[in-house]
Amino acid sequence: MSDLRAAARDAYIYTLPLIELATTRQRGQGVGHRMGVFAHVRNLANHKHRAVTTPNTDTLYSTAQIDLSAGPVTVSLPPAGDRYLSLALMDAYTNNFAILGTRTTGPDGGTFRLVGPRDAAEGWNVVRSPTDHVWALARILVESPEDLEAAREVQAGISLQGPVSEMPGPFAARSADWREYFASAAALMAANPPPVTDLGFLRTIAPLGLLEGFEAARFSSQEAAEIEAGLAEGRKAVRGGGGLAGTEFVQGWSYPSSRLGDFEQDYLLRGAVALGGLAALPPAEAMYLQGEGSLPRKLFDGTKAWRLHFPADAPLPVNSFWSLSLYEATDDGQFFFWDNPLNRYAIGDRTPGLMTNDDGSLDIWIGHESPGLEREGNWLPAPAAPFALFMRAYLPKPELLQGYYRMPPLQIA
């Protein structure tokens, strides 16, 4: 493989999170939307929500894009009491550099000063971002349909105070021609310089000239072909890079990497998560486990049905809540909810009508056909087509985090 081809492959893997975050910002809020203002999504996600891959339907979202080059901002969180609340702060490379809320700052809310990489700041409540561009994403638990209004009241208390700026862009999408893709990647890297700890890797992609200002015209037709081939290899590598829930399966479930959500120098994992699980939380906040289907990409065959059985003495160990979500899979590696007759996109410990067995155990039925009227409260409808299953365990207990507890296997029903 030529140096230029290898550089293009590795540069795609490295820069995809920058591109995905930028294009998600454009798709979700529009290029004309201002940075520094929270947008509150006041309804739970359903099959129509396609701005971000692998959404959950357990929490309300509040989202803000922030540009700290204009100066620090103040983030305010309301008291949430026993309700789960988290505000993930992600840098331009999609690392969670801080999470505020239930687990870390407690149930009483608070005010926090968010500063950029070059700003001076004093005080115990200062949070420093590695990059000027920040994505702030809040999740607020909705306990039940009747709890929605109360959750919205908590959501309304999340706010930003500070400079407001215009949204940058537009930027190329991940599927763009190599010229457009790397031009956008170079612009995003210039606005958000990589950390010095990436310097060794950046030398390997230097032949592209991303840090000096990308100039597509300087490459010959033969070199352009090498770059195009490298870009294709990068796309293939990211699609097979593991992603949200990892690649190692135990009893039919994968368990996430300890680096999920704060990736350090695992660029392939970071790129794969940007593609298939953008904005994933670190394991201490939420464990993401993927079920192992028999089809490519570990998808399940929608013509079959499954049962997930939790023994009475082995419930999923969490300090907050758990939720099993079902997604239809797109050809380019993303996951979205499926439109189904129950309008049920996930099932969990708060699902209305969920029934335990006489011995205290719990069965969840998964499939395209109803398992029968008496079991419908425990039914997660599936399409008659390939689908993916993800379990989310919020605030996992040590036995789940450390691998002492394992999910029960899925069984053919």
N, C-alpha and C positions, 0 to 999 in steps of 0.2 A: 504494500500500500504506500502510495506517495505521501510525502510530508503534508502536502496541501489537502489531500483527501482525508488523511487522519485528523488534520486540524479542523476541517469542516465538520467531520463527525463529532469530535469532542466539543467543538464550539457550540454545536446545536444542543447537545446534552447540557452544557453549562448554562446557556442563555435561555433555554425554553421557559424556566420559571419567570424570568423577566418579561418575556413575551406573553405568557399566559396571564400573568397578573395585569399587564397593560391592556390586553384585549378584553379581558373580563371586565375591567373598569369601563371600557368603551361600550361593551355590549350591555352591561347592566345599568349604566347611568348616563351614557351619552357623552360625547366629546365636549359638549357645551356645558355640562354640569360642573359646578364649582367644587374645588377641593377644600377640605376643612369644615365640612358640614355633614352631620349624620343623616342618612336616609333610613327610616324605620320601615321594615317590612312587617305589616301589622296582621298578616295571616300566615298560617303554616304552609310550608311548601307542598305542592302537589305535582301532578304530571305535566302541568303547563310551565313550571319553573325550570328553565334551561340555561340560565345565565352562568351557573356554577355547577360543575359535575359533582355527582354523589351527594346531593343535599340531604339533610335530615328533615323529618316532619314532626319532631318533638319540641323544637324550640323556635321562637321568633328570632329573626335576625335583625340586627342593626348594623349598618356598614358605613364607613367613612374612608375616603381617600385623603391623605394628608401630605402636604408638601412643607417640610420643615426648613427648607432653604429660605423661606420668608420669615422664619422665627419660631420660637417654641409655641406650643399650644397647651391648654389646660383641659384635662379629661375629667369629667365628673360622672361618678357612678352612684345610683340611688341605693338606699338600704333594700336588700332583697330577702332578709330573714332566712327562712328555711328553703326558699326557692333557689334552684341552681341558676347561677349567672356567671358567665365568663366573658371577658373582653380580651380577645387575642390581638396582640400587636405584632404584625409581620413586616419584615423589611422587604425591600424590592426584590430580593432573591427568594422570598416566601419562607424564610426562617421565622419562627415564633421567638422573638427576643424577649418578650415578657407576656404574661397572662395575668390580668387583674380579675378579681372576683372571688367566688365562694371559697375555692381551695387556697388561694394565696393571700388575699387581702381581707377576707372575712365577710360576714353577712351585713355589715353596717354601711357599706359604700365608702365613698371618700373622694377626695380631689387629688389629682396627680398631674405633675408637670412633665410633658413629653418634649424632649430636646433633641436636636440633630447632632450629627457626629462631630461638628466643630463648635457647637455652642457651649459657653460657660454657664453653669447653673449650680445653685446651692440648695440644700434642703434634703431631708430624708425621703421625701415623696417624689423624687426626680427619677424619671425613666429615660435612659439614653438609647436612641435608635442608631444602628450602624449605618443607615442610609437616610437620605433626605425624604425619599418617598416611603410612606408607611400605609399599610392597609390595616385599619382597625375594624374587627369583626366581632360583634357581640352575639351571644346566644342566651336566650332567656327561656327557661323551661315553662311549658304549658302543661299543667297536671291533668287536665281534662277539658272537654269542650266548654264546660261551665266555668272554667278557670281562665278562659281567654281574655276577658276584659281586665281581670286583675293582673294578668301578665303584661297586658298592654300598658297599664298604669306604671308598672316598674320600668318597662321599656322607654316610656316617655321621659323618664328621669335621666337617661343617658345623654350626655351632651358634650360639645366641644366649644371652647372659647379660644379665639386666637385669629391669626391672619387667614383670610380666605383668598384663594387664587383660582385661576382658570385651569381646567383640565388639560394636561399636555396631550399631544398626539395629533392625528391618528397614527397608530403603529400597525405594522404588518401582522397578520395572523400566522400561526404555526405552519399552515399549509402553503404559505406564499412562496413565490420564486426565490431562489437563493439570494439574488441581488437585493430584493426588497426585505427579505427576512434579516439578512446580516446588517443591512443599513439601519433597520430599526433596533436590532440588538446592540449595535455600536452606540446609537444615540442613548439608549437606556443605560448602558454601562457608563457612558460619559456623565450622565446625570446622577448615577449611583455607583461610584467607583467601587470595585471589588475590594475585599479585605486583603491586607498584605499577606495573610496566611495562604492565599490562593496564588501567590506569585509564581511558585514552581509550576503549577498547572498552566497558568496563563502563558508561560514561555512556550509551552507545547502547541498552543494555538496562535502563536505570534505570526506565522505566515499569512494569516488572513488580514492582519492589520486592524483588528477591531478597536484596539486602544488608541491608535493613532488617527482614527477617522477613516472609516471604511470607504474604499473607492473601487467599485466593481469594474470600472472601465480599465483599470490597470492590468487586469488578468487577460491572458490570451484565450482563444477559443478552447485550446487543449486544457489549460488550467481551469477554465470555467466548467468543463466536463468533469474534471477531478473534484471540484467543489460540489457540483451537483450530485455526484456519486456519494461523496462523503455525507452530504446532507441526508440522502436517502438511508444510508447506514445508521445515522444518528436517530432518525425517526423510528427505524426498526428496533434499535437498541432500547429506546425509551419505552416502546410498547411492551417489550419483554422484560422490563427492569424491576418487576416486583410490585412497586407502588404502595398503595395505602396500607395493605395488611401484610405485606411481606411475601416470601416465597416458600418458607418451610412450613409444611402441614403436619399436624399431629391430630390423629383421630378425625381427619377431614376438615380441620380448621387451621388457618394460618394465623400467625402471631406477629405483630408489627416489630420492626426494628426499634431498638432503643434510641436511634437517631431520628425517628420520625418526628417531623414538625420543627426540628432544629438540627439540620442535616450535617453540620460541620463540613467535611470535605467529601462526603458521599454524594457526588454530583449526579450519578446515575439514579440513585434513589430519589433525590430531589426532583429530577426531571420527570421520573415516572409518576411521582405523587402529584406534580403540577398538572400532568395530563389526566390522571385518573382519580385524584382525590384532593384537588386544590384546596388549600386552607386547612389541611388536617391538623388536629391538635396533637401535642406530644402525649405519649402513653400515660403519664401521671395524671393528665386531665381526662383523657378518654382513650380506651383501648378499642382499636378497630380490628375485628377478626373477620376474615373472609371464608365462606364455605367453599369446599372443594368439589366442584362439579366435574363430570367426566368429559366435557367438551373442551375445545381449545380455550385458553384464557381462564380455565377453571369454571366455565359457565355450566349451568344446569340445563338439562333437556326438559323443555316445557311440556312434553308429552307424558311425563311421569309425575308422581306425587311422593312427598316425603313427610316424615314425622320427626320432630325434634323433641326429645323426652328429657326433662330435668327431674331426677329423683328427688324425693322429698328432703333427703339429707344432704343434697348437693346443689343448692340454688346458686345462681351466678353471683359471686361476691363483689358487691359494689357499695359505695357509700352514698350514691345518688340514685341513678336509675339505669335501666338497660333497654335496648330497643333493637329489634331485628328488622332490617330494611331490605326490600326486594327491588331490583332495578332491571330494566331492559338495557341491553348493551348496544352501543353504537359501533360501527365498523372502525372508527378511529380511536377506540380505546376509552370512551367515556361512558358514564352511567347516569340514567335518569329514571324517575318513577314511571310506572306503567298505569295507564287509565284502566280501571277495573270496576266491576259492578258495585263493590262495597265502598269505593273511594277510600280504601285502606292500603296505605303504602308501607306501613310498618306495623309491627305488633310487639308489645313490650309489657313491662310490669304495671303500667298504668292504663292499658287498653280496656275500655268499658266492656263489660260482659265476659272478660277472660275468666275461665273456670279451671280450678284445680281438680284433680281426681280425688276419690275418696281417701286415698292414702297420703294425700298432700303433695303428690307429684304433679308435674305440669306437662301437658302435651301441646305442641304447636303443629298444626297441619298446614302443609305448603303444597299448592298445586293449582292447576287450571280449573278443575272441577270441584264443586263444593263437596266437603267431606260428610255432608249431612246436616240437617237443620240443628241437631243437638250439639254439633261441633263448630258451627259457624262463628261463634264468639272467639274461637281459637284458630281461625283460618286466616292464612295470609295468601290472598289470591295471586296467581302467577300467570303470565301469558303462555299461550301455546307455542312458544318460541324460546330461544336461549335467554337465560336471565342470570343475574348474579345475586348473591346473598351476602350482606354485611351485618355483623353484630357490633353494636356500639355499647360499651360499658363505661358509663361516666363516673369519674372518681373511683377507679378500681381499687379494691382492697389489696394489701400486700401479697396475698396468696395468688391473685391473678396476675399482678405485675411481675412477680418473681417466678412464675411458671409452676407453682405447686398445684394450682387448680387448672384443670383442662376442661374445655367445653365437651359435652357429650356428642357422640357422632350422630350425623343425620342418617336416618334409616328410610329405606323405601317403604312407603305406606301400603 
